[in-house]
Amino acid sequence: MEPSLLPRILVADDDPEIVKMIQAALASVSAEIVTAADGEEALEKFLTEKPDLVILDVMMPGLSGWEVAKYIRKRAEYNDIRLLMLTGIGETINAATSPLIGADDYLDKPFSFEVLAERVRKLLPPA
């Protein structure tokens, strides 16, 4: 099987409806989408799937999105991986914490499909 030439996005959120909404929002983005339902699965899929971009919810069972982001940012070999925090914790908290953990961008729930797709396109490597 040939490896995909499309960029790979890992979407980690414990709400299946939010995951479906993110997938629908990203339908216009040429990328392969991989999903995870909690922090542990997100970390496992990150290590096995090697995504170009990780979209993380903050509040998830097990490991939080912050913990997953910190794991990624502590390792130099993952410096080129882009992180987008997509969460409902509140704009002020998201704005304050996302840069501290090394996120490249953040977006608050509820989100606009168009805005999410635009942010993702900016974060993905050029085709």
C-alpha positions, 0 to 999 in steps of 0.5 A: 500500500502506498503512503498517502500524499495528503496531510494527516490530521488527528482530531481528538475529542470525547464528544462523537458529535463534535468529531462529526462536525469537525470532519464535516467542517474539514470536508473541503480540506484535502487531508486524511482525518484520523480520530481519537475519543480520549487523551490516551487514544490521541497520544497512541494515534499521534505516535502511530499515525504521525499526523501533520496537525493535531486538533485537541479538545482540552477536557477529555477523559484520561489525559487532557488535551493540554497533557497531550500537547505538552507531551508533543511539545517536549520532544524536538522531533515533533517541532514541525507538528502543528497543534490547534486547541479546539475547546469549550473552556472559554475564550479567555482561558483558551487564549491564555493557556494555548500559547503556554502549552505550545499550541499554534492556534486555538478556536473556541466551541461553538465554531464556524465550519468556515473558520475552522477550515481556514485555520486548518489550511493555514496550519497544514504544510504547503502541498 
